[in-house]
Amino acid sequence: MTRTRSLGTKVTEDEYQRALTAAGAKPTSEWVREVVLAHLDRRPLEHVLLEELVVLRIYFLNAVQAARSGEPMTYEAAEGHITRAEAVKADRARALLDGAR
């Protein structure tokens, strides 16, 4: 893929020196490119944490429901609850975040 576009910004002398130090032997422009792309590709921490809370909530509610009905929580049942929770966590977290905004 050909790189045809560029990004630029002004920095202070101190910020420039910090970037040079962080880049090490790598060309500064390549280091900046890697940092920008890594930032664009990461998921916000609030999404990650909320997804994990959604999994815990779903699992907990399923465990409470099983306990109230008197059915034993087998390993297979627990695995099934976790698998289902993992499958929906991103969508549920996104819906919660969208509703909070």
C-alpha positions in Angstrom: 0.0 0.0 0.0 1.4 3.4 -1.0 1.5 6.1 1.6 0.3 9.3 -0.1 -1.0 11.4 2.8 0.8 13.0 5.7 0.0 14.3 9.1 2.0 17.1 10.8 2.0 19.0 14.1 4.0 21.6 15.9 5.7 20.6 19.2 7.9 22.4 21.8 11.6 21.8 21.9 11.1 19.6 25.0 8.4 17.6 23.3 10.6 17.1 20.3 13.5 15.9 22.4 11.2 13.5 24.3 10.0 12.1 20.9 13.6 11.7 19.7 14.5 9.8 22.9 11.4 7.6 22.7 12.1 6.8 19.0 15.6 5.6 19.9 17.4 4.4 16.7 14.2 4.3 14.7 13.5 7.3 12.4 11.3 9.7 14.4 8.7 9.9 11.6 8.4 6.1 11.6 8.0 6.0 15.4 5.4 8.7 15.3 3.5 6.8 12.6 3.5 3.6 14.7 2.3 5.5 17.8 -0.5 7.2 15.9 -1.7 4.0 14.3 -1.5 2.1 17.5 -3.6 4.8 19.2 -6.2 4.6 16.4 -6.4 0.8 16.6 -6.9 0.5 20.3 -10.3 0.2 22.1 -11.0 2.8 24.7 -10.4 1.6 28.3 -14.0 2.4 29.2 -15.2 -0.1 26.5 -12.9 -2.9 27.7 -13.9 -2.4 31.4 -17.6 -2.2 30.7 -17.5 -5.3 28.5 -15.9 -7.2 31.4 -18.5 -5.9 33.8 -21.2 -7.0 31.4 -19.8 -10.5 31.4 -19.7 -10.6 35.2 -23.2 -9.3 35.5 -24.7 -11.8 33.0 -22.8 -14.6 34.6 -23.9 -13.6 38.1 -27.5 -13.2 37.2 -27.5 -16.7 35.5 -25.8 -18.2 38.6 -28.4 -16.6 40.9 -31.2 -17.8 38.7 -29.8 -21.3 38.8 -29.4 -21.2 42.6 -33.0 -19.9 43.1 -34.4 -22.7 40.9 -32.5 -25.3 42.8 -30.6 -26.6 39.8 -26.9 -27.3 40.4 -24.4 -25.2 38.6 -22.4 -27.8 36.6 -19.1 -27.0 34.9 -20.9 -27.3 31.5 -23.6 -24.9 32.5 -21.1 -22.4 33.8 -19.1 -22.6 30.6 -22.3 -22.1 28.6 -23.2 -19.0 30.6 -19.7 -17.6 30.1 -19.7 -18.3 26.4 -23.1 -16.6 25.9 -22.0 -13.6 27.9 -18.7 -13.3 25.9 -20.7 -13.4 22.7 -22.9 -10.4 23.6 -20.6 -8.3 25.8 -19.4 -5.8 23.1 -22.9 -5.1 21.9 -24.3 -4.7 25.4 -21.4 -2.4 26.5 -21.8 -0.3 23.3 -25.6 0.0 24.0 -24.9 1.1 27.6 -22.4 3.6 26.6 -24.6 5.0 23.8 -27.5 5.3 26.3 -25.3 7.2 28.8 -24.4 9.9 26.3 
